[in-house]
């Protein structure tokens, strides 16, 4: 199921972000809120998938956008980490 795959992908992405090191304080709260929103969207999908498939697809699209945000954060941090140090 796509919803479960998105949940696994987010979990893996968050683990990789954590292994990259800590972020600034403001980012932690926004990441928390985005993760909470992702979980609520997963709940919304589970409730609506049989009765309102269009709304359920909308929830999946929003979950995908949240995963895209975290993936972009990971790619930016990886790009910064791979740059040579400047003195």
C-alpha positions as CSV (number, residue, x, y, z in Angstrom):
1,X,0.0,0.0,0.0
2,X,1.3,3.4,-0.9
3,X,0.6,5.0,2.5
4,X,2.7,2.4,4.2
5,X,5.5,2.9,1.7
6,X,5.4,6.6,2.3
7,X,5.6,6.0,6.1
8,X,8.6,3.8,5.7
9,X,10.3,6.3,3.4
10,X,9.8,9.1,5.9
11,X,11.2,7.0,8.7
12,X,14.3,6.1,6.7
13,X,14.8,9.8,5.6
14,X,14.4,11.0,9.2
15,X,17.0,8.4,10.4
16,X,19.4,9.6,7.8
17,X,18.9,13.2,8.8
18,X,19.5,12.4,12.4
19,X,22.8,10.6,11.5
20,X,23.9,13.7,9.7
21,X,24.0,15.6,12.9
22,X,21.8,18.1,14.8
23,X,20.1,21.0,13.1
24,X,19.4,24.5,14.4
25,X,16.7,24.9,17.1
26,X,14.1,26.5,14.9
27,X,14.2,23.6,12.4
28,X,13.6,21.0,15.1
29,X,10.1,22.5,16.0
30,X,9.1,22.8,12.3
31,X,10.3,19.3,11.6
32,X,8.3,18.1,14.5
33,X,5.1,19.8,13.2
34,X,5.6,18.5,9.7
35,X,6.1,15.0,11.1
36,X,2.9,15.3,13.2
37,X,1.1,16.6,10.1
38,X,2.3,13.6,8.2
39,X,1.0,11.2,10.8
40,X,-2.4,13.0,10.9
41,X,-2.6,12.8,7.1
42,X,-2.0,9.0,7.4
43,X,-4.8,8.8,9.8
44,X,-7.0,10.8,7.4
45,X,-6.1,8.5,4.6
46,X,-7.0,5.4,6.6
47,X,-10.4,6.9,7.6
48,X,-11.4,8.2,4.1
49,X,-10.0,5.7,1.7
50,X,-13.2,3.7,1.4
51,X,-15.8,6.4,1.7
52,X,-14.1,9.4,-0.1
53,X,-11.3,8.1,-2.4
54,X,-10.7,11.6,-3.8
55,X,-10.0,13.0,-0.3
56,X,-7.8,10.0,0.5
57,X,-5.7,10.6,-2.6
58,X,-5.4,14.2,-1.5
59,X,-4.0,13.1,1.9
60,X,-1.5,10.8,0.1
61,X,-0.4,13.8,-2.1
62,X,0.2,15.9,1.0
63,X,2.1,13.1,2.6
64,X,4.2,12.8,-0.5
65,X,4.9,16.6,-0.4
66,X,6.1,16.3,3.2
67,X,8.4,13.4,2.3
68,X,9.7,15.5,-0.6
69,X,10.5,18.3,1.8
70,X,12.5,16.1,4.2
71,X,14.3,14.5,1.2
72,X,15.3,17.9,0.0
73,X,16.6,18.8,3.4
74,X,18.7,15.6,3.4
75,X,20.1,16.3,-0.1
76,X,21.1,19.8,0.9
77,X,22.8,18.6,4.0
78,X,24.7,15.9,2.1
79,X,25.8,18.5,-0.5
80,X,27.1,20.8,2.2
81,X,28.9,17.9,3.9
82,X,30.6,16.9,0.7
83,X,32.0,20.4,0.0
84,X,35.7,20.8,1.0
85,X,36.4,22.9,4.0
86,X,37.4,26.5,3.4
87,X,40.0,28.2,5.5
